[in-house]
């Protein structure tokens, strides 16, 4: 029967006889037979000749290789993977493929560093029709590279606003560094092996992945490097206002210090001369103290202008004399 071309064939058996019996038209009616010949299934790479990128580590992802199929699903596929430096071909057997556009993802356990030739060896569909492809059929390539890496140059995890956070990258530039900051996912292109960020605002700075020239966004080196950026501590006297308090000789006045940041707080304050506006006052006394709370009251009995000049909390420190703002002053005067 005809099977060289796909299609529907009708056959009619008009006479039937064998070695023992001759054809008898009174006892035999013409027999009709319908035969359907199915097309052989096909399988081809959607983008023939393309090179797909994978990374060496198992958890590093990799690009899908799209395959276009025809026939009746589900399909069975045999895929050949051959490394350029080896004569051995790995065979991947894929069963129960329901889609006509199939995304092939190669398992990392059969991949090695370098270039691989990937071919489709055989396809079979639900009709049972089978097609074996020639060894020189169109193919694609898979390039497997070592994943890049990123290393912090500073060992500490805590930083202050205004600090620079530095990292070193290994791989082939250019790089993309993926990170989250203030609940936003971000990507920073890096043209060389140095990655630096200025800590402009407080928050958690978390690097999640890095890719280089030989890798892709789908094939990134996953990491989890966290740096916590802290706000600078603050200190003020008398709620940030300039206040004047009269004290009697031998008496005392309360000076309220308020702090912002993370306890404990180490602070230094001065007592200066009370001079007329426009004249330079002389520092009469400098004292340092510590507070384990966000407020502290200090009793003072000496006349003068009290002002905080430096503050340090658990993470950060700076001199308030270099920062403008309402730090407040307390002026104690004898009546």
Order of alpha helices (4+ residues) and beta strands (2+ residues): beta-beta-beta-beta-beta-beta-beta-beta-beta-beta-beta-beta-beta-beta-beta-beta-beta-beta-beta-beta-beta-beta-beta-beta-beta-beta-beta-beta
